[in-house]
């Protein structure tokens, strides 16, 4: 399931590298994905963490995830990956040495999401399809916008698709790790880790997805984000 969600990066890269798509469309997909992810964080991650371990592990985990993501994101921004989801003329892949930073940024965005996908299988239940769908939808614009910028920066097809296929593989391995390594963890520890991923994802949405979406879609961003949130909320409640 983690590999499936991560494969959206490859699909997005294929579209971004081969087809010139309007930035407003890319931004709209990103805004919708942000809404879906916010719903997943609220009702699939934070709520699940609280159910498993109570308020204290949930708060500690969420704050830790937000701080960890912020620190890593600051370091990557200095390397040229601040606007890794951007497809416009100022895409970071045009900066020297930013290709590695973009790749690390995509891993930073994807690992917490994939860990949660694996962890959602613990206890013998079915995978959280809302989380899988949320990660899938949010990955499409990242692959799309980054590949479009890399194409304009002169990156080869082999480089672009090799990069995103590798990151999709990392997503699959992270999901496997979430399932394999957390199965015997105490409830409070598991709750903290789930909340950590939730805090990191929510910080990623606020730091990268919504600002980049707003830059192109402007005042429509809120409405599109709300649509994604409500759809994911309805699916979550229907599945529950």
FENFENFEN-V409242 format. One record per residue. N is the residue number from 1. PHI is phi in whole degrees, 0 to 359 (NA if undefined). PSI is psi in whole degrees, -180 to 180 (* if undefined). D_CENTER is the distance of its C-alpha to the mean C-alpha in whole Angstrom. Layout:
BEGIN
n->N phi->PHI psi->PSI d_center->D_CENTER
n->N phi->PHI psi->PSI d_center->D_CENTER
END
This chain:
BEGIN
n->1 phi->NA psi->-38 d_center->14
n->2 phi->295 psi->-38 d_center->12
n->3 phi->294 psi->-39 d_center->13
n->4 phi->299 psi->-48 d_center->13
n->5 phi->297 psi->-40 d_center->10
n->6 phi->291 psi->-27 d_center->9
n->7 phi->295 psi->-19 d_center->12
n->8 phi->300 psi->-29 d_center->11
n->9 phi->299 psi->-42 d_center->10
n->10 phi->292 psi->-43 d_center->14
n->11 phi->298 psi->-43 d_center->15
n->12 phi->296 psi->-41 d_center->13
n->13 phi->297 psi->-39 d_center->15
n->14 phi->298 psi->-45 d_center->18
n->15 phi->293 psi->-43 d_center->18
n->16 phi->291 psi->-31 d_center->18
n->17 phi->277 psi->-31 d_center->20
n->18 phi->258 psi->-23 d_center->23
n->19 phi->234 psi->134 d_center->23
n->20 phi->276 psi->110 d_center->23
n->21 phi->253 psi->145 d_center->21
n->22 phi->299 psi->139 d_center->22
n->23 phi->299 psi->-33 d_center->19
n->24 phi->296 psi->-37 d_center->20
n->25 phi->293 psi->-44 d_center->18
n->26 phi->300 psi->-45 d_center->15
n->27 phi->296 psi->-36 d_center->15
n->28 phi->294 psi->-41 d_center->16
n->29 phi->297 psi->-40 d_center->13
n->30 phi->294 psi->-41 d_center->10
n->31 phi->295 psi->-42 d_center->12
n->32 phi->297 psi->-44 d_center->13
n->33 phi->298 psi->-35 d_center->9
n->34 phi->297 psi->-42 d_center->9
n->35 phi->296 psi->-42 d_center->12
n->36 phi->297 psi->-42 d_center->11
n->37 phi->293 psi->-39 d_center->8
n->38 phi->299 psi->-41 d_center->11
n->39 phi->296 psi->-43 d_center->13
n->40 phi->296 psi->-41 d_center->11
n->41 phi->298 psi->-43 d_center->11
n->42 phi->289 psi->-49 d_center->15
n->43 phi->255 psi->-14 d_center->16
n->44 phi->251 psi->-26 d_center->15
n->45 phi->250 psi->-65 d_center->14
n->46 phi->297 psi->-43 d_center->16
n->47 phi->296 psi->-41 d_center->19
n->48 phi->293 psi->-41 d_center->19
n->49 phi->298 psi->-43 d_center->19
n->50 phi->296 psi->-38 d_center->22
n->51 phi->295 psi->-37 d_center->23
n->52 phi->281 psi->-40 d_center->23
n->53 phi->230 psi->-4 d_center->24
n->54 phi->92 psi->-175 d_center->25
n->55 phi->287 psi->-44 d_center->25
n->56 phi->300 psi->-52 d_center->25
n->57 phi->298 psi->-32 d_center->23
n->58 phi->294 psi->-46 d_center->20
n->59 phi->294 psi->-46 d_center->21
n->60 phi->299 psi->-44 d_center->21
n->61 phi->295 psi->-45 d_center->18
n->62 phi->296 psi->-44 d_center->16
n->63 phi->295 psi->-41 d_center->18
n->64 phi->298 psi->-43 d_center->17
n->65 phi->297 psi->-41 d_center->14
n->66 phi->294 psi->-43 d_center->14
n->67 phi->294 psi->-45 d_center->16
n->68 phi->299 psi->-45 d_center->15
n->69 phi->297 psi->-44 d_center->12
n->70 phi->299 psi->-45 d_center->14
n->71 phi->298 psi->-48 d_center->17
n->72 phi->296 psi->-40 d_center->15
n->73 phi->294 psi->-37 d_center->13
n->74 phi->297 psi->-44 d_center->17
n->75 phi->296 psi->-41 d_center->18
n->76 phi->290 psi->-35 d_center->16
n->77 phi->299 psi->-37 d_center->17
n->78 phi->292 psi->-23 d_center->20
n->79 phi->270 psi->-1 d_center->20
n->80 phi->109 psi->13 d_center->19
n->81 phi->249 psi->21 d_center->15
n->82 phi->299 psi->-43 d_center->15
n->83 phi->248 psi->53 d_center->14
n->84 phi->291 psi->-16 d_center->12
n->85 phi->265 psi->4 d_center->11
n->86 phi->275 psi->142 d_center->14
n->87 phi->246 psi->3 d_center->17
n->88 phi->278 psi->-167 d_center->20
n->89 phi->292 psi->-23 d_center->23
n->90 phi->262 psi->28 d_center->22
n->91 phi->300 psi->140 d_center->19
n->92 phi->294 psi->-19 d_center->18
n->93 phi->292 psi->-9 d_center->19
n->94 phi->280 psi->-10 d_center->23
n->95 phi->272 psi->145 d_center->23
n->96 phi->298 psi->130 d_center->25
n->97 phi->77 psi->8 d_center->23
n->98 phi->276 psi->-13 d_center->19
n->99 phi->302 psi->-44 d_center->18
n->100 phi->294 psi->-40 d_center->18
n->101 phi->296 psi->-39 d_center->16
n->102 phi->297 psi->-45 d_center->13
n->103 phi->299 psi->-46 d_center->13
n->104 phi->296 psi->-35 d_center->13
n->105 phi->295 psi->-40 d_center->10
n->106 phi->294 psi->-38 d_center->8
n->107 phi->295 psi->-43 d_center->9
n->108 phi->301 psi->-39 d_center->8
n->109 phi->290 psi->-38 d_center->5
n->110 phi->272 psi->-30 d_center->5
n->111 phi->299 psi->-49 d_center->8
n->112 phi->301 psi->-40 d_center->8
n->113 phi->298 psi->-45 d_center->6
n->114 phi->290 psi->-37 d_center->9
n->115 phi->303 psi->-41 d_center->11
n->116 phi->292 psi->-37 d_center->11
n->117 phi->301 psi->-45 d_center->12
n->118 phi->294 psi->-43 d_center->15
n->119 phi->294 psi->-25 d_center->16
n->120 phi->292 psi->-16 d_center->16
n->121 phi->274 psi->-10 d_center->19
n->122 phi->294 psi->146 d_center->21
n->123 phi->89 psi->5 d_center->24
n->124 phi->84 psi->5 d_center->25
n->125 phi->276 psi->176 d_center->23
n->126 phi->282 psi->157 d_center->21
n->127 phi->297 psi->148 d_center->17
n->128 phi->285 psi->102 d_center->15
n->129 phi->293 psi->-28 d_center->15
n->130 phi->297 psi->-43 d_center->13
n->131 phi->294 psi->-44 d_center->10
n->132 phi->301 psi->-47 d_center->10
n->133 phi->296 psi->-40 d_center->11
n->134 phi->297 psi->-46 d_center->8
n->135 phi->295 psi->-42 d_center->6
n->136 phi->301 psi->-51 d_center->8
n->137 phi->297 psi->-41 d_center->9
n->138 phi->288 psi->-24 d_center->6
n->139 phi->282 psi->-28 d_center->6
n->140 phi->302 psi->-53 d_center->10
n->141 phi->295 psi->-29 d_center->10
n->142 phi->294 psi->-48 d_center->8
n->143 phi->296 psi->-39 d_center->11
n->144 phi->295 psi->-52 d_center->13
n->145 phi->292 psi->-41 d_center->14
n->146 phi->293 psi->-42 d_center->14
n->147 phi->294 psi->-37 d_center->16
n->148 phi->298 psi->-44 d_center->18
n->149 phi->293 psi->-40 d_center->19
n->150 phi->296 psi->-37 d_center->20
n->151 phi->298 psi->-45 d_center->22
n->152 phi->293 psi->-27 d_center->24
n->153 phi->277 psi->-2 d_center->24
n->154 phi->90 psi->13 d_center->26
n->155 phi->291 psi->143 d_center->23
n->156 phi->285 psi->160 d_center->25
n->157 phi->300 psi->-40 d_center->23
n->158 phi->298 psi->-43 d_center->24
n->159 phi->298 psi->-50 d_center->22
n->160 phi->297 psi->-51 d_center->19
n->161 phi->283 psi->-30 d_center->18
n->162 phi->297 psi->-40 d_center->19
n->163 phi->298 psi->-51 d_center->16
n->164 phi->285 psi->-32 d_center->14
n->165 phi->294 psi->-40 d_center->16
n->166 phi->297 psi->-41 d_center->16
n->167 phi->292 psi->-36 d_center->12
n->168 phi->299 psi->-39 d_center->12
n->169 phi->296 psi->-40 d_center->15
n->170 phi->298 psi->-39 d_center->13
n->171 phi->299 psi->-43 d_center->10
n->172 phi->297 psi->-43 d_center->13
n->173 phi->294 psi->-36 d_center->15
n->174 phi->295 psi->-39 d_center->13
n->175 phi->295 psi->-42 d_center->13
n->176 phi->298 psi->-41 d_center->17
n->177 phi->296 psi->-38 d_center->17
n->178 phi->299 psi->-35 d_center->16
n->179 phi->279 psi->-44 d_center->18
n->180 phi->283 psi->-38 d_center->21
n->181 phi->269 psi->-20 d_center->21
n->182 phi->258 psi->-1 d_center->21
n->183 phi->297 psi->-34 d_center->23
n->184 phi->260 psi->7 d_center->26
n->185 phi->288 psi->143 d_center->24
n->186 phi->302 psi->156 d_center->26
n->187 phi->303 psi->-42 d_center->25
n->188 phi->293 psi->-38 d_center->24
n->189 phi->293 psi->-45 d_center->23
n->190 phi->297 psi->-41 d_center->20
n->191 phi->299 psi->-43 d_center->20
n->192 phi->297 psi->-39 d_center->19
n->193 phi->290 psi->-42 d_center->16
n->194 phi->298 psi->-43 d_center->15
n->195 phi->293 psi->-35 d_center->15
n->196 phi->301 psi->-46 d_center->14
n->197 phi->297 psi->-41 d_center->10
n->198 phi->298 psi->-43 d_center->11
n->199 phi->296 psi->-40 d_center->12
n->200 phi->294 psi->-43 d_center->9
n->201 phi->294 psi->-44 d_center->7
n->202 phi->297 psi->-39 d_center->9
n->203 phi->294 psi->-40 d_center->10
n->204 phi->299 psi->-41 d_center->7
n->205 phi->299 psi->-47 d_center->8
n->206 phi->290 psi->-36 d_center->11
n->207 phi->277 psi->-33 d_center->12
n->208 phi->237 psi->-49 d_center->10
n->209 phi->288 psi->-54 d_center->9
n->210 phi->293 psi->-44 d_center->12
n->211 phi->301 psi->-42 d_center->14
n->212 phi->291 psi->-37 d_center->14
n->213 phi->294 psi->-42 d_center->14
n->214 phi->296 psi->-33 d_center->17
n->215 phi->299 psi->-32 d_center->19
n->216 phi->256 psi->-39 d_center->19
n->217 phi->265 psi->-12 d_center->20
n->218 phi->54 psi->-124 d_center->21
n->219 phi->289 psi->-9 d_center->23
n->220 phi->279 psi->-12 d_center->21
n->221 phi->302 psi->-46 d_center->18
n->222 phi->298 psi->-44 d_center->19
n->223 phi->295 psi->-42 d_center->20
n->224 phi->292 psi->-40 d_center->17
n->225 phi->298 psi->-42 d_center->15
n->226 phi->298 psi->-39 d_center->18
n->227 phi->299 psi->-44 d_center->18
n->228 phi->296 psi->-41 d_center->14
n->229 phi->298 psi->-48 d_center->15
n->230 phi->293 psi->-38 d_center->18
n->231 phi->297 psi->-47 d_center->18
n->232 phi->295 psi->-37 d_center->15
n->233 phi->298 psi->-44 d_center->18
n->234 phi->295 psi->-41 d_center->20
n->235 phi->295 psi->-41 d_center->19
n->236 phi->299 psi->-45 d_center->18
n->237 phi->288 psi->-34 d_center->22
n->238 phi->293 psi->-39 d_center->23
n->239 phi->288 psi->-27 d_center->22
n->240 phi->277 psi->* d_center->23
END
